[in-house]
Amino acid sequence: MENKINYLALALSTLIPMVIGFIYYHPKVAGTAWMQANGFTQESLGKGPKPIMFLIALILSFLLSMFVSFNVTGPGQEVDANGHSFVTFQHGVFHGVILSVVFVAPILGTMGIFEKKSMKWFLVNEGYWLITLCLMGGILSAWR
């Protein structure tokens, strides 16, 4: 069975980390907690990211989107022996939860330990990745 890529779903999925980041890290959502956990102030952040930062973030988001796509649409990810379809948004969300728990959490946890970050830092960032990966997985799974 070949793995077909829906390029529209891939493009939308690539934008999700940036869109969720704009919302999630807004001061009225989790941005204030994120700044406190990192010891940042509004002044220390400056006037905002440079365009090159957005370009690099977009490229990295594309690579992540490709990884998630292969994860949720790989062999055996269409219909099981009982005829149950895995081509659903919920199936992709499940993959997002699994990826955030067994892949992202250990990375953030290890970084947090050695960089002496707080549990607040871990939870804010893990929350962002949980939401982001669930949405990415959901779209990529449902829009094959």
Backbone as CSV, one residue per row, in Angstrom:
resi,resn,N_x,N_y,N_z,CA_x,CA_y,CA_z,C_x,C_y,C_z
1,MET,0.849,-1.184,0.000,0.000,0.000,0.000,0.887,1.237,0.000
2,GLU,0.612,2.149,-0.877,1.425,3.354,-0.936,0.852,4.447,-0.041
3,ASN,1.724,5.342,0.370,1.339,6.423,1.256,1.129,7.678,0.413
4,LYS,-0.129,8.040,0.168,-0.445,9.222,-0.627,-0.524,10.427,0.293
5,ILE,-0.026,11.548,-0.203,-0.019,12.775,0.591,-1.061,13.740,0.038
6,ASN,-1.902,14.254,0.914,-2.835,15.306,0.554,-2.099,16.629,0.809
7,TYR,-1.692,17.285,-0.265,-0.861,18.476,-0.126,-1.601,19.662,0.483
8,LEU,-2.906,19.729,0.304,-3.689,20.784,0.949,-3.687,20.581,2.469
9,ALA,-3.894,19.338,2.902,-3.852,19.030,4.336,-2.466,19.291,4.896
10,LEU,-1.438,18.942,4.127,-0.056,19.173,4.561,0.223,20.668,4.718
11,ALA,-0.261,21.467,3.776,-0.062,22.922,3.848,-0.786,23.513,5.062
12,LEU,-2.027,23.100,5.272,-2.776,23.602,6.434,-2.109,23.164,7.732
13,SER,-1.694,21.917,7.773,-1.019,21.391,8.960,0.286,22.144,9.245
14,THR,0.977,22.555,8.206,2.221,23.311,8.363,1.970,24.656,9.039
15,LEU,0.816,25.240,8.795,0.492,26.548,9.383,0.012,26.453,10.831
16,ILE,-0.441,25.284,11.247,-1.040,25.137,12.581,-0.105,25.540,13.721
17,PRO,1.172,25.105,13.748,2.011,25.533,14.876,2.130,27.052,15.006
18,MET,2.166,27.745,13.880,2.287,29.206,13.942,0.980,29.851,14.386
19,VAL,-0.142,29.398,13.831,-1.444,29.968,14.194,-1.751,29.694,15.667
20,ILE,-1.558,28.454,16.101,-1.802,28.120,17.509,-0.838,28.899,18.402
21,GLY,0.407,29.050,17.959,1.386,29.814,18.733,0.971,31.262,18.920
22,PHE,0.442,31.887,17.863,-0.029,33.274,17.975,-1.144,33.393,19.005
23,ILE,-2.025,32.399,19.026,-3.145,32.426,19.967,-2.690,32.012,21.365
24,TYR,-2.044,30.866,21.465,-1.685,30.269,22.750,-0.725,31.149,23.555
25,TYR,0.249,31.718,22.878,1.253,32.518,23.580,0.881,33.997,23.686
26,HIS,-0.363,34.323,23.366,-0.854,35.694,23.577,-0.941,35.926,25.081
27,PRO,-0.617,37.130,25.546,-0.642,37.400,26.996,-1.963,37.069,27.690
28,LYS,-3.085,37.127,26.972,-4.370,36.823,27.605,-4.672,35.328,27.644
29,VAL,-3.812,34.518,27.022,-4.015,33.068,27.071,-2.910,32.482,27.951
30,ALA,-1.785,32.056,27.376,-0.690,31.490,28.173,0.598,32.299,28.044
31,GLY,0.550,33.397,27.329,1.749,34.204,27.097,2.368,34.785,28.353
32,THR,1.541,35.248,29.262,2.068,35.811,30.501,2.751,34.732,31.336
33,ALA,2.127,33.563,31.440,2.736,32.443,32.181,4.035,32.013,31.512
34,TRP,4.050,31.988,30.178,5.252,31.617,29.433,6.384,32.621,29.693
35,MET,6.062,33.919,29.669,7.081,34.944,29.935,7.617,34.810,31.355
36,GLN,6.730,34.594,32.331,7.165,34.431,33.720,8.051,33.198,33.874
37,ALA,7.658,32.094,33.247,8.427,30.850,33.362,9.809,30.964,32.737
38,ASN,9.948,31.847,31.751,11.236,32.040,31.082,12.008,33.244,31.613
39,GLY,11.384,34.000,32.503,12.047,35.188,33.034,12.093,36.332,32.027
40,PHE,11.141,36.350,31.104,11.081,37.407,30.087,10.175,38.537,30.567
41,THR,10.410,39.705,30.020,9.492,40.821,30.155,9.103,41.249,28.745
42,GLN,8.064,42.032,28.644,7.648,42.520,27.324,8.786,43.291,26.670
43,GLU,9.530,44.053,27.461,10.645,44.846,26.935,11.795,43.952,26.466
44,SER,12.065,42.867,27.195,13.175,41.996,26.826,12.897,41.226,25.533
45,LEU,11.624,41.079,25.187,11.281,40.387,23.948,11.485,41.265,22.719
46,GLY,11.573,42.576,22.941,11.782,43.473,21.812,10.502,43.720,21.047
47,LYS,10.678,44.149,19.814,9.534,44.529,18.992,8.948,43.369,18.208
48,GLY,9.417,42.190,18.421,8.839,41.037,17.739,9.836,40.352,16.831
49,PRO,9.455,39.188,16.377,10.350,38.386,15.539,10.637,39.036,14.193
50,LYS,11.775,38.719,13.681,12.162,39.169,12.348,11.553,38.218,11.313
51,PRO,11.373,38.688,10.087,10.792,37.808,9.053,11.553,36.494,8.880
52,ILE,12.864,36.506,9.034,13.639,35.276,8.874,13.245,34.245,9.932
53,MET,12.869,34.709,11.115,12.439,33.796,12.167,11.153,33.082,11.756
54,PHE,10.228,33.816,11.133,8.994,33.204,10.665,9.262,32.218,9.538
55,LEU,10.182,32.534,8.660,10.526,31.631,7.567,11.125,30.330,8.103
56,ILE,12.043,30.445,9.038,12.649,29.244,9.633,11.590,28.439,10.380
57,ALA,10.715,29.122,11.120,9.639,28.429,11.844,8.714,27.709,10.865
58,LEU,8.445,28.320,9.724,7.589,27.698,8.715,8.239,26.446,8.126
59,ILE,9.532,26.513,7.864,10.258,25.347,7.343,10.246,24.217,8.364
60,LEU,10.501,24.555,9.611,10.476,23.537,10.672,9.070,22.961,10.854
61,SER,8.056,23.804,10.728,6.671,23.332,10.820,6.351,22.367,9.682
62,PHE,6.887,22.642,8.501,6.686,21.748,7.364,7.309,20.374,7.644
63,LEU,8.524,20.373,8.182,9.174,19.098,8.512,8.366,18.325,9.547
64,LEU,7.870,19.012,10.553,7.034,18.367,11.565,5.749,17.840,10.947
65,SER,5.153,18.606,10.070,3.928,18.193,9.408,4.148,16.923,8.583
66,MET,5.275,16.841,7.907,5.596,15.632,7.143,5.719,14.425,8.083
67,PHE,6.398,14.608,9.204,6.555,13.522,10.181,5.200,13.059,10.704
68,VAL,4.358,14.006,11.098,3.041,13.647,11.629,2.207,12.969,10.541
69,SER,2.314,13.455,9.314,1.575,12.857,8.205,1.943,11.388,8.026
70,PHE,3.221,11.086,8.009,3.651,9.698,7.861,3.236,8.859,9.070
71,ASN,3.156,9.496,10.225,2.772,8.799,11.444,1.300,8.403,11.434
72,VAL,0.432,9.292,10.947,-1.011,9.016,11.006,-1.551,8.360,9.745
73,THR,-0.774,8.326,8.673,-1.288,7.755,7.424,-0.456,6.582,6.928
74,GLY,0.400,6.043,7.781,1.282,4.953,7.381,0.541,3.640,7.181
75,PRO,1.287,2.578,6.915,0.695,1.252,6.693,-0.207,0.832,7.846
76,GLY,-1.366,0.272,7.495,-2.307,-0.196,8.500,-3.139,0.892,9.131
77,GLN,-3.091,2.097,8.591,-3.791,3.228,9.198,-5.057,3.615,8.430
78,GLU,-5.634,2.671,7.665,-6.858,2.994,6.943,-8.068,2.260,7.510
79,VAL,-8.073,0.930,7.422,-9.192,0.134,7.917,-8.633,-1.113,8.597
80,ASP,-9.168,-1.459,9.776,-8.680,-2.662,10.452,-9.456,-3.897,9.983
81,ALA,-9.166,-5.056,10.551,-9.773,-6.317,10.140,-11.288,-6.332,10.343
82,ASN,-11.786,-5.517,11.253,-13.229,-5.459,11.522,-13.942,-4.400,10.693
83,GLY,-13.214,-3.732,9.792,-13.814,-2.706,8.948,-13.868,-1.331,9.575
84,HIS,-13.242,-1.156,10.741,-13.214,0.145,11.412,-12.255,1.082,10.685
85,SER,-12.733,2.248,10.298,-11.903,3.201,9.559,-11.055,4.038,10.511
86,PHE,-9.785,4.202,10.142,-8.886,5.084,10.894,-8.732,6.432,10.206
87,VAL,-9.506,6.654,9.152,-9.437,7.910,8.415,-10.423,8.880,9.063
88,THR,-10.087,9.311,10.277,-10.958,10.208,11.033,-10.122,11.269,11.741
89,PHE,-10.771,12.355,12.075,-10.119,13.410,12.844,-9.701,12.871,14.214
90,GLN,-10.570,12.081,14.838,-10.300,11.540,16.167,-9.061,10.650,16.173
91,HIS,-8.883,9.873,15.112,-7.698,9.016,15.018,-6.426,9.871,15.019
92,GLY,-6.445,10.967,14.270,-5.292,11.861,14.235,-5.052,12.543,15.572
93,VAL,-6.135,12.915,16.267,-6.005,13.520,17.595,-5.347,12.523,18.546
94,PHE,-5.751,11.272,18.468,-5.145,10.238,19.303,-3.637,10.175,19.056
95,HIS,-3.237,10.202,17.790,-1.808,10.211,17.471,-1.127,11.461,18.032
96,GLY,-1.817,12.591,17.985,-1.259,13.818,18.546,-1.013,13.710,20.038
97,VAL,-1.957,13.108,20.748,-1.790,12.905,22.197,-0.594,11.996,22.454
98,ILE,-0.530,10.887,21.727,0.572,9.938,21.914,1.909,10.609,21.621
99,LEU,2.003,11.338,20.514,3.263,12.018,20.170,3.655,13.039,21.235
100,SER,2.674,13.773,21.756,3.018,14.794,22.748,3.459,14.173,24.068
101,VAL,2.919,12.989,24.396,3.270,12.331,25.656,4.575,11.542,25.559
102,VAL,4.757,10.774,24.483,5.930,9.892,24.417,7.095,10.478,23.617
103,PHE,6.878,11.605,22.953,7.942,12.199,22.152,8.313,13.593,22.661
104,VAL,7.330,14.478,22.747,7.602,15.866,23.144,7.886,15.981,24.643
105,ALA,7.068,15.350,25.475,7.253,15.472,26.930,8.641,15.019,27.386
106,PRO,9.162,13.891,26.893,10.517,13.515,27.307,11.583,14.527,26.855
107,ILE,11.399,15.094,25.672,12.364,16.093,25.198,12.299,17.344,26.066
108,LEU,11.085,17.858,26.272,10.941,19.052,27.114,11.369,18.773,28.550
109,GLY,11.023,17.590,29.052,11.405,17.232,30.417,12.909,17.183,30.601
110,THR,13.599,16.575,29.652,15.067,16.513,29.731,15.672,17.910,29.633
111,MET,15.165,18.709,28.698,15.656,20.086,28.589,15.412,20.847,29.891
112,GLY,14.195,20.692,30.429,13.838,21.403,31.648,14.709,21.033,32.837
113,ILE,15.049,19.762,32.944,15.904,19.313,34.047,17.279,19.964,33.958
114,PHE,17.900,19.874,32.791,19.268,20.363,32.659,19.366,21.880,32.514
115,GLU,18.291,22.512,32.056,18.284,23.974,31.973,17.656,24.608,33.207
116,LYS,17.318,23.754,34.186,16.742,24.195,35.458,15.480,25.039,35.270
117,LYS,14.600,24.529,34.427,13.322,25.194,34.179,12.294,24.696,35.191
118,SER,11.257,25.473,35.378,10.217,25.118,36.344,9.179,24.188,35.725
119,MET,8.368,23.608,36.579,7.255,22.781,36.116,6.281,23.645,35.307
120,LYS,6.152,24.906,35.676,5.293,25.826,34.937,5.779,25.946,33.488
121,TRP,7.079,26.071,33.307,7.667,26.146,31.966,7.308,24.894,31.170
122,PHE,7.475,23.726,31.813,7.167,22.459,31.155,5.699,22.395,30.754
123,LEU,4.807,22.705,31.679,3.381,22.580,31.425,2.889,23.546,30.354
124,VAL,3.394,24.781,30.369,2.995,25.750,29.338,3.411,25.249,27.963
125,ASN,4.648,24.816,27.826,5.135,24.370,26.523,4.528,23.029,26.098
126,GLU,4.359,22.111,27.029,3.732,20.829,26.700,2.281,21.045,26.283
127,GLY,1.592,21.976,26.930,0.213,22.295,26.546,0.120,22.785,25.112
128,TYR,1.049,23.647,24.734,1.088,24.139,23.350,1.272,22.988,22.373
129,TRP,2.233,22.109,22.654,2.503,21.005,21.728,1.384,19.978,21.711
130,LEU,0.713,19.778,22.822,-0.420,18.858,22.857,-1.529,19.355,21.927
131,ILE,-1.901,20.609,22.060,-2.943,21.194,21.203,-2.507,21.170,19.736
132,THR,-1.280,21.592,19.479,-0.770,21.682,18.114,-0.726,20.325,17.437
133,LEU,-0.153,19.329,18.103,-0.035,18.008,17.485,-1.391,17.333,17.318
134,CYS,-2.317,17.568,18.232,-3.662,17.000,18.078,-4.354,17.572,16.846
135,LEU,-4.260,18.867,16.651,-4.876,19.485,15.471,-4.181,19.054,14.184
136,MET,-2.854,19.012,14.203,-2.119,18.566,13.024,-2.496,17.134,12.668
137,GLY,-2.456,16.253,13.656,-2.795,14.855,13.423,-4.234,14.690,12.948
138,GLY,-5.145,15.426,13.557,-6.556,15.339,13.160,-6.779,15.712,11.717
139,ILE,-6.212,16.813,11.306,-6.364,17.261,9.911,-5.696,16.297,8.948
140,LEU,-4.484,15.894,9.265,-3.762,15.007,8.353,-4.413,13.627,8.251
141,SER,-5.024,13.155,9.318,-5.690,11.861,9.280,-7.022,11.936,8.537
142,ALA,-7.796,12.965,8.809,-9.134,13.082,8.216,-9.088,13.468,6.741
143,TRP,-8.100,14.261,6.340,-8.033,14.756,4.953,-7.008,13.993,4.133
144,ARG,-7.118,12.724,4.043,-6.145,11.942,3.267,-6.395,12.054,1.802
